């Protein structure tokens, strides 16, 4: 009986060892999953930090490149629900080309939804200036183009000028300006 007990004890020990080994990979997998979750959280924190730093650098760059005493920003917005489809806008500032933009479908959707596009930011000296705006588009199947000039005075503080494209059919003046 002793050899039989020894074999039974050996088999029992072997099965116990197998059970221990079988449960060990599960805990190892849990540790790996916890480490992966920890790494994912660290990566997300780093991404957030990088985005915050990039936004801060962008603001600092704008302050350096466009000091407030010489800064001019021009914006474009849409008004009304007429048939005019805006295709492009061209700007001249004091007779010099300043910006030209061709609109995509998504940009037009954003403008029609009340969005405002910053089309130009630059430096100009204080005093009298003029901006010439050309709006190019279509009304139905007909090509449309209108040019308007606006004179303004730049003071020491930043100057913001909105170019409003009025698409309502009652208005003969498509291009309007708001300071």
BELDAZI-V805743 format. One line per field, one symbol per residue. ss: DSSP state (H for helix, E for strand, L for the rest). phi: phi as a letter, one per 20 degrees, with the letter a starting at -180 (. if undefined). psi: psi as a letter, one per 40 degrees, with the letter a starting at -180 (. if undefined). Layout:
ss: ???
phi: ???
psi: ???
This chain:
ss: LHHHHHHHHHHHHHHHHHHHHHHHHHHHHHHHHHHHHHHHHHHHHHHHHHHHHHHHHHHHHHHHHLLLLLEEEEEEEEELLLLEEEEEEEEEELLEEEEEEELLHHHHHHHHLLLEEEEEEEELLLEEEEEEEEEEEEELLEEEEEEEEEEEEELLLLEEEEEEEELLLLLLLLEEEEL
phi: .fffffffffffffffffffffeffffffffffffffffgffffffgffffffffffffffffffcgffcfccdccbdbncfefdfdbccdcdlndgdabcdeeffffgfffeofcdeebcbdcffpfbccddddcacdmdefcbcccdcdbdeeffgddcdddeeefffefefeccce
psi: dddddddddddddddddddddddddddddddddddddddddddddddddddddddddddddddddgideehhhhihiiiifaehhhdihhhhhfehhdihhhhiddddddddeeihhhdhhahiiiahiihhhhhhaihbehihhihiihhihhadiihhhhhhhheiedhdhdhiih.
